[in-house]
Amino acid sequence: MKKVLILLLFLIVLAAIYADVPVRKEQFIYSVMAFNGKDYAGTFAGEDSDAIYLIANVDNFISARKTFVYFWPITADWKTDTSALNQAFEGTLELKGKNIEPQTISAMKYTYFNVRGEYELNWKVAKGEEADKAWEHYQSLVDAYWKASSEHRQSQMVFEMMMNELTKQITRLREGGKDISELLEKLKGLKSPEPPQPPKDYIMPPGPVQKAFILNLPVGEYRIRFIYEDGSVMEGSDRKVVVFEKRRSEGIGFEVIPGDKWTRPVESKTPSSVLYVDGTTDLYLRPFFQIEFNDLFYEKMRKNDSKGNPNLMKWVRIQQVPKARIEISDSSGKSGWIMEEPFYVEQIKGSALGYKIVPYDPEGVHKDRDPSLKAFYIPIQEGASVIRLRVQDKNGLDLSGSSRQIRVVSEPRFKILLLLLSLLPLVVLAVVWTRRSRKYTP
């Protein structure tokens, strides 16, 4: 009887476990690697998807595959299990549209990467033979780094052996009462070999070369379908392709970092979004370019099964404004210019367990470290009520949509009086209710 109960318990637990396992279904999908205005992000269009959404006039990569698709209830979205099945089909893509001639697109080798620059948006796409060269160049940098690392380890071993040997000699001579000054000078002159630095050419290096259909299309609606090598059409491969563009690109947003809460920045995306502060901490601002897209199109481009509002436009952050400067003026009319500076975030010692933002000191305490952020420091002075901002680019031109207001909200002087005034409606309500209850009392 005991064994039966244990077996039943085991079966119940097993059933509970498998009840939460999503059902996977083998499907034909279009795997999509789309450029979203600031980087590349992957999604897929399954058999229930009616359209693929892409940004106009940029390279987007599409491949035809068979894989397992399942619904994940925890995040309420559809996912693929490419670890179990990821079969790429060989063939071509047929493209049709109102404003273009029907055309057949062949798969092409490609890779993409983001080269290191002053700011983050430096994406490049390499196709065909150029893709092989880009990948080989990156691999050569990696191989050179590992070779230098191996040589550094050997040099470090030799250095440590020399240090140990000199230390032993100095110890023996000192114990024998002999002069060790020459050996000490030699010991001081030894320097540990510098370790090699990993490749810094890329923010995101090239990935292994892949093959895909590259779509770079003007605005419009198109239809695609997959054609086998024998000329037959893949069943269920017909899809609409919606290619859209930005509505506006002249927007300037601000990332606002409070000095005492640097891990919780907020964003100001329109000139009408006034920044309210209590005056207890300074601010660090980072202006960025932003582009406005249709909400539905953009969300479905990022994730094909997403929802969005076709009647709503949204601002999308792209990258920090390079070499900008900010004009700041207060309520008295005084104005001045603030330049971007590097800062470092240090942990506060002691029981406070917080952080503070300090000027970056590359030659002192922050040597051999990168700055935590580059930003514009906005001091909030006592007595200030309104601070106005506007941004200029590196050529000294005012950037449209960059004006902002910072309003310093001070504590009320007569707190008790304000509290009593806020309670006045409740007092009036109580009086009215009491009078009415007496009036209708029999």
N, C-alpha and C positions, 0 to 999 in steps of 0.2 A: 504493500500500500504506500509506503514511504517513497519507493522508487517511482511509482506512478505519479505521485504528487510533484516530485522533482522534475519528471519529464514534462508534466503539464505546465509547470512554472517556466521551464526552459522554452517550451513552444510559445507560451504567451509573450515572453520577452522577445523571442525571435520574430513573432508576428508584429509586435510593436515597432521593432527596428525596421523591418522591411516595409511597414506601412508608411514610413516617412521617406523611403527611397523614391525619388521621382522616376516616372516611366520615361524611358528614352525611346525615341523614334528615329529610325533611319530616314534622312531627308536629303534631297538636293538643295544646296544653298549657294548663294553668291556671297563669298567672303569679301568684305569691303574694307579697304584701308583708305580713309578719306582725310583730306586736309581740312581742318576746321577753323582756319584763320590764324592759328598760333602754333599748332603742331599736328601730327598725324595720330589718328585714333581709329581703332578697329571696331567693326560691327559686322553683322551678317543679316541677310535677307532670306528668311526661310520660305517654305511653301505657302504660308498664310500671309506673307508680306505682299502688299499690292504695288509697292514702289520703292525705289532706291533714291535717296536724296544726296546731291552733291553740290559743292560750291563751284561757281562758274570760273573758267579760265585758269584753273590750276590742275596739276596732275593728281589724279585719283587712281587707285589700283584695285581691280576687281578680278577675282578668280572663281571658277566653277568647281565645286567640291561636293562630295558625299560625306556626311558625318552624322553623328547622333545628336539630336536636339531634344531638350527637356525643359520643363518649367520648374523654376526654383522658387518655392513658396516663401522662403525666408526673405528674399529681396524682391519677390513678385516680378521676376523678369525671366526671359528665355535665355538659355545658355546652350553651348555646344560642348560635346565631349570628344575633342579631337585626339585625345590620348588613346582612345579605343578604335576610332575610325577617322581617317583624314585622307580620303582618296581624291586626288586632283585629276580632273578630266582633261584629255588632250583634244583640242579642237579650236574653233574660232568663235568670235562674237559678232553677230549681225546687229548693226545699229541703223535705226530709221528715225527720221524726224521731219517735221514740216519744212524746215528751212535748210535742210541738207540732203544731199543725195544718199541713198542707201549705201552703206559701206560695210566691208568685212574687216574686222580688226583681229590681228594675230597677237598671240601672247608674246611679251617681250621681257627680257631680263632687266631687273631694276634693283636699286637700293637707294635709300635716302638717309641723310645725316644732317646734323646741325653743327656747323663749324663754330669754334670759339671766336667771339668778337667782344666788343665793349658791352653789348647787351645781348639778350637771349635769342632774338629772332633772326637766325641766319641759316634757314633751311635750304638744302641743295638736293636735287634729284639727279642721279646718274642712271643712264639707260644703255642697254646693249653692252658693247665693249667697254664703255666708260664705267659701267657698273662693276665689271671685273677689275678694272684698274683701281677704282676707289676702294674696293674691298682688299685688294692686294696691297695697296699703300698702307691701309690701316693695319693689316696683318704684319707688314714689315716693321711698323712702329712698335707693335706689341712684341714681336720677336726680338727687336733690338733692346727693348726694355728688359725682357727676361734674361737676355744674354748679359746685359749690364748688371742686372741683379745678381746673377751667378758670379760674375767677376767681382762684384762688391763683397759678396760673402767670402770669397777666397781672400781678398785684400783685408777684410775685417779679421779673419782668422790669423793672417800673418801679423797684423797690427797687435792683436791680443797676445800672440806668442812673444813678440818683441817686448811688449810691456811686461809680461810675466818674467822674461829672462832678465831684463834690466832691473826689475824689482828685486829679484833674487840676488843679483850681483851687488846691488846697493846694500841689501841686508847683510850679506857676508862681509863686505868691506867695512860697514859701520860696526859690526860686532868685533872686527879685527882692529878697530881704531884707525883705519886708513881714510885717506881723503876721498870723498865721494862727490865732490862738487862737479867734476866733469860729467859723471854719469847722470847727476841730477839735471844738468843742462840738456843732456841728450834726451832724458825722459820728458822734460818739458817741451822739447822741440817736436816730439811725436804727435801727430794729429790723426785722429780717426778718419778714415776715408768717407767722403760724402756719399750717401746713398743716391742711386739714380731716381729721377722723377718719372712717374708714369706719363704716358702720352697726354698732352694737354691741348692737342689740336682741335678736339671736338667737345662740345657739350653733350651731344649724343652721337656716338660713332656709327659708321655704316654697319648695317646688319649683313648677314650672309645673303648673297645674291639669290633672288627669287624670280619667278616668272608670273606675269599677270597681264591682264588687258588694261592698258592705260587710257583713261578717259579724261580728256581736257576739252570741255565743250562750252559754247556760249549759252546764255540763258535760254531756257525753253523746256519743252517736254519731249521725251524721246521714248523709243521702245527698243529693248534688246532681247535677244534669245541666243541660246548656245547651240552651235552647229558642230556635230561630230566630224571626224576626219573623213568619213565616207559620205558626207553631205546631208545626212539625216538630222532632224531637229530633236534636241533633248526635250522630252515631255515635261511640262511644268516649268520650263526655263524662261518663259515670256514674262518680262517685267517692264513696268513703266519707270523711266528715269526722270526725275524732276531736278533740273539744274537751276539754281537760284543765285542771286548776288546780294551783296550788301545794299542797304538803302542809304545809309550815311556812314562816312568814315572819319568825319572831322571831330568826333567827340573826344573829350579829355576827361578821364576819371582820376580819382585820387585814392590811393591806399593810405589810410590814416592809422598810424601806430601810436597809441598812448605810451608815454614814457614809463608808466608803472604797470602796463599790461601789454607788453610787446607781443605776446603770443596770441592776443585776441584783436587783430586789426579789423577795421571796418572799411567799407568802400563808399565813396561818394561819386555817383555816376552822372549827375546832372547839376547844372548851376543852381537849380532851385533847392537842392538838398543842402540846407544849412547845417553846419556842424555845431552842436551845442556841447560845451564843456563847462566844468565847474571851477576851473582855474587852479586845481590842485596839482596838475602835472603838465609838462610840456608835451608837444606833439612832434612826430616825425612823419613827413609826407613824402609819398612817391607818386608823381604824376605818371599816368600811362595812357597810351593810345587805346581807343576802343572803337569797335565797329558795330553798327546796328543791323541785325538780321531779323527776319520773320521768325517768331518763336517756334511755330510748328515745324517749319522746314529745318531750322537749326538743330532742334532737339532730335528729330528723326535722322538727321545726318550723323549725329553723334552716336545715337543708339536707335536702331531701326524700329524697335517695338515701343519707343517712348511715346508719350502724349504731349501735346502742346496746343497753344491757342493760335489759330490761323489769323486772328484779327489783332494779335498783340505783337509789338516789336520789342526786341531786347538788345541791350548793349552787352557786347562780349569783349572782355579785356584781352589785349593783344600783347603789348610789351611796354616797358618803361620808356619814357621820352628821353632820348639821348642828349646829353650836354645841355639840358634846359637850365633856366634860372627862373626864380619866382620873385615877383614884386609883392611886397607886403606893406600894408598901410593900416593905421589905426583910426579911431574915431576923431582924433585931433587933426588928422590930415598928414601926419608924418609918414613918410614912405622910405623904403630902402629895398635893396636887392639881396636875395639869399641864394647861395650856390649849393650845389649838391656836395655832400661830404661823406666819407666812409665812417662807420661806427662799429663798435664791438659790443656784444652783449655779454656782461659778466655776471656770474652768480654771486649773490650777496652772501657773505660769510656770516655764520652765527645761526641763531634760532629763527631769523626772519624767513629764510628759505625762499627768497625771491630773486629777481634779476634787475639789473640796471643797465641802461644804455650809456656808454661812454665814448668819447672820441677815439678813433682808431690810432694806435701808436705803433707803426710798423718797425721802428728802430728800437723800441723799448719793450714794454711788457707783452706786446702782441707780435713780436718778431717771429717770422716763419709761420704766421697764421694769416688766413684770409679774413677780411672784414665780414661781420655778420650781415650788414646791410649798407646800402648806399641810399641816403635820404636827405631831405631838406629839414633842418632843425627849426621849428617854430616855437620860440619861447612865449609862454603865456604869462604876461606881467600882471601884477596886482593892480586893480583899478581899471583894467582894460575891459571894455564892453563889447566892441565889435572889431574884428580883424578881417581885412579884405585881402584876397589873394588873386593873382592872375599869373599865368605862365607864358614865358617866351621860349622859342626854340633856340637852337645854337646860332641862328642867323639874326637873332634879335627881333623876330616877328611874333606878335601876339597870337597865341593859339586859340582858335574859336572854341567856345564852350568851356574855357578853363577858369572862369571867374568863380570864386567861392566866398562865402562868409563864415567866419567862426564867431559865434556869440558866446560870451562868457556869462554864465548864469550864476549870479552871486546869491548867497543865502539871504533870506528875508530878514529885515531888521526887527520886525515886531512879530515874532513867531506866535506868541500867546494870543495876540489880537487876531491874527489870521486863523488860528485854530478856533477861536470863539466864533468868528464870522462863518467858518465852514460848518459849525454846529448849529447856526441860527435856523436854517431850514428845518432841521430835525425838531428844534424846540417849537417852531410854529406849527409843524405837523402834529406834535403831541398836544398842543393847546387846542387846535381845531378838532382833533379826534376826541379829546375829553369833553368839549362843549357839545359835540354832536351826540356823544353817548349819554350825557345828562338830559339833553333835549328829548330823546326818544325813550328815556327810562319811564315805565308806567308808574 
